[in-house]
């Protein structure tokens, strides 16, 4: 859990929501656009998070529209 989670957004913009380590904690929302990179490290690495909705509009890098997210996590053997 020491390594960060790295997320790269391609295509349509979205509304991203992140909270705390329990579902009862308050959440914050912000927009992610095509080409944005998001890094979750430290306590944020274990926070509940996800895409609340995909926003209407152009979808760069995605012919025909849509959204693609690449998520990178380091996994090690026990």
C-alpha atoms as an extended CHARMM CRD file, in Angstrom:
* protein
*
        78  EXT
         1         1  UNK       CA              0.0000000000        0.0000000000        0.0000000000  PROA      1               0.0000000000
         2         2  UNK       CA              3.0210000000        2.2870000000       -0.0020000000  PROA      2               0.0000000000
         3         3  UNK       CA              2.9420000000        2.8250000000       -3.7710000000  PROA      3               0.0000000000
         4         4  UNK       CA              0.4770000000        5.3680000000       -5.2370000000  PROA      4               0.0000000000
         5         5  UNK       CA             -2.3820000000        4.6460000000       -7.6170000000  PROA      5               0.0000000000
         6         6  UNK       CA             -1.9750000000        6.5300000000      -10.9000000000  PROA      6               0.0000000000
         7         7  UNK       CA             -4.9690000000        7.1170000000      -13.1690000000  PROA      7               0.0000000000
         8         8  UNK       CA             -4.9200000000        8.5770000000      -16.6950000000  PROA      8               0.0000000000
         9         9  UNK       CA             -8.1570000000        9.8790000000      -18.2620000000  PROA      9               0.0000000000
        10        10  UNK       CA             -8.7920000000        9.7740000000      -22.0100000000  PROA      10              0.0000000000
        11        11  UNK       CA            -11.9190000000       10.8050000000      -23.8970000000  PROA      11              0.0000000000
        12        12  UNK       CA            -14.9500000000       12.4850000000      -22.3850000000  PROA      12              0.0000000000
        13        13  UNK       CA            -14.6970000000       14.5670000000      -19.2140000000  PROA      13              0.0000000000
        14        14  UNK       CA            -16.2090000000       13.2160000000      -16.0140000000  PROA      14              0.0000000000
        15        15  UNK       CA            -17.1640000000       14.2300000000      -12.5200000000  PROA      15              0.0000000000
        16        16  UNK       CA            -14.8320000000       12.4100000000      -10.1140000000  PROA      16              0.0000000000
        17        17  UNK       CA            -15.7580000000       11.9450000000       -6.4600000000  PROA      17              0.0000000000
        18        18  UNK       CA            -13.4650000000       11.1240000000       -3.5490000000  PROA      18              0.0000000000
        19        19  UNK       CA            -14.2750000000       10.6500000000        0.1220000000  PROA      19              0.0000000000
        20        20  UNK       CA            -12.5110000000        9.1900000000        3.1020000000  PROA      20              0.0000000000
        21        21  UNK       CA            -11.6930000000        5.7000000000        4.2670000000  PROA      21              0.0000000000
        22        22  UNK       CA            -15.3040000000        5.0310000000        5.3210000000  PROA      22              0.0000000000
        23        23  UNK       CA            -18.4500000000        5.4870000000        3.2560000000  PROA      23              0.0000000000
        24        24  UNK       CA            -19.9310000000        7.8250000000        5.8720000000  PROA      24              0.0000000000
        25        25  UNK       CA            -17.2780000000       10.5160000000        5.3550000000  PROA      25              0.0000000000
        26        26  UNK       CA            -18.0480000000       13.6010000000        3.2810000000  PROA      26              0.0000000000
        27        27  UNK       CA            -17.0820000000       13.4970000000       -0.4040000000  PROA      27              0.0000000000
        28        28  UNK       CA            -15.6030000000       16.1130000000       -2.7200000000  PROA      28              0.0000000000
        29        29  UNK       CA            -16.1430000000       16.2480000000       -6.4780000000  PROA      29              0.0000000000
        30        30  UNK       CA            -14.1010000000       17.7090000000       -9.3080000000  PROA      30              0.0000000000
        31        31  UNK       CA            -13.8340000000       17.3790000000      -13.0770000000  PROA      31              0.0000000000
        32        32  UNK       CA            -11.3160000000       15.1970000000      -14.8680000000  PROA      32              0.0000000000
        33        33  UNK       CA            -10.6420000000       16.0000000000      -18.5290000000  PROA      33              0.0000000000
        34        34  UNK       CA             -8.9050000000       14.1200000000      -21.3490000000  PROA      34              0.0000000000
        35        35  UNK       CA             -5.1910000000       13.8990000000      -20.6210000000  PROA      35              0.0000000000
        36        36  UNK       CA             -5.5350000000       14.4790000000      -16.8690000000  PROA      36              0.0000000000
        37        37  UNK       CA             -3.4740000000       12.3100000000      -14.5390000000  PROA      37              0.0000000000
        38        38  UNK       CA             -4.6340000000       11.6510000000      -10.9890000000  PROA      38              0.0000000000
        39        39  UNK       CA             -2.3340000000       10.3270000000       -8.2590000000  PROA      39              0.0000000000
        40        40  UNK       CA             -3.7560000000        8.8550000000       -5.0510000000  PROA      40              0.0000000000
        41        41  UNK       CA             -1.0680000000        8.3740000000       -2.4120000000  PROA      41              0.0000000000
        42        42  UNK       CA             -0.8040000000        8.3310000000        1.3660000000  PROA      42              0.0000000000
        43        43  UNK       CA             -4.2170000000        8.2340000000        3.0940000000  PROA      43              0.0000000000
        44        44  UNK       CA             -5.9570000000        9.0690000000       -0.2320000000  PROA      44              0.0000000000
        45        45  UNK       CA             -4.8220000000        5.7140000000       -1.6170000000  PROA      45              0.0000000000
        46        46  UNK       CA             -7.3880000000        3.9590000000        0.5760000000  PROA      46              0.0000000000
        47        47  UNK       CA            -10.1660000000        6.5350000000        0.1410000000  PROA      47              0.0000000000
        48        48  UNK       CA            -13.4570000000        5.5720000000       -1.4820000000  PROA      48              0.0000000000
        49        49  UNK       CA            -13.4320000000        7.0930000000       -4.9760000000  PROA      49              0.0000000000
        50        50  UNK       CA            -15.0010000000        6.8050000000       -8.4080000000  PROA      50              0.0000000000
        51        51  UNK       CA            -16.6340000000        8.4820000000      -11.3810000000  PROA      51              0.0000000000
        52        52  UNK       CA            -19.9960000000        9.9960000000      -10.4390000000  PROA      52              0.0000000000
        53        53  UNK       CA            -20.9620000000       10.6540000000      -14.0650000000  PROA      53              0.0000000000
        54        54  UNK       CA            -19.5940000000       11.2120000000      -17.5480000000  PROA      54              0.0000000000
        55        55  UNK       CA            -20.1690000000       14.7620000000      -18.7720000000  PROA      55              0.0000000000
        56        56  UNK       CA            -21.6480000000       15.6030000000      -22.1910000000  PROA      56              0.0000000000
        57        57  UNK       CA            -19.3090000000       17.1130000000      -24.7550000000  PROA      57              0.0000000000
        58        58  UNK       CA            -16.4090000000       16.1780000000      -27.0060000000  PROA      58              0.0000000000
        59        59  UNK       CA            -14.2870000000       13.1180000000      -26.2830000000  PROA      59              0.0000000000
        60        60  UNK       CA            -10.6900000000       13.7860000000      -27.3920000000  PROA      60              0.0000000000
        61        61  UNK       CA             -8.6550000000       10.6690000000      -28.2360000000  PROA      61              0.0000000000
        62        62  UNK       CA            -11.8680000000        8.6210000000      -28.5840000000  PROA      62              0.0000000000
        63        63  UNK       CA            -13.3750000000        8.4310000000      -32.0510000000  PROA      63              0.0000000000
        64        64  UNK       CA            -17.1200000000        8.0150000000      -31.6510000000  PROA      64              0.0000000000
        65        65  UNK       CA            -17.1380000000        9.3320000000      -28.0640000000  PROA      65              0.0000000000
        66        66  UNK       CA            -16.8500000000        7.6430000000      -24.7190000000  PROA      66              0.0000000000
        67        67  UNK       CA            -14.2760000000        7.5740000000      -21.9650000000  PROA      67              0.0000000000
        68        68  UNK       CA            -11.2680000000        5.4100000000      -21.2270000000  PROA      68              0.0000000000
        69        69  UNK       CA             -9.4100000000        5.3000000000      -17.9300000000  PROA      69              0.0000000000
        70        70  UNK       CA             -6.0220000000        3.6460000000      -17.4200000000  PROA      70              0.0000000000
        71        71  UNK       CA             -5.2960000000        2.8120000000      -13.7880000000  PROA      71              0.0000000000
        72        72  UNK       CA             -1.8490000000        1.7180000000      -12.6200000000  PROA      72              0.0000000000
        73        73  UNK       CA             -1.2700000000        0.0090000000       -9.2610000000  PROA      73              0.0000000000
        74        74  UNK       CA              1.8230000000       -1.6680000000       -7.9380000000  PROA      74              0.0000000000
        75        75  UNK       CA              1.1460000000       -5.1920000000       -6.6980000000  PROA      75              0.0000000000
        76        76  UNK       CA              3.7720000000       -7.2520000000       -4.8950000000  PROA      76              0.0000000000
        77        77  UNK       CA              3.8390000000      -10.8740000000       -3.7780000000  PROA      77              0.0000000000
        78        78  UNK       CA              3.2410000000      -11.5360000000       -0.0730000000  PROA      78              0.0000000000
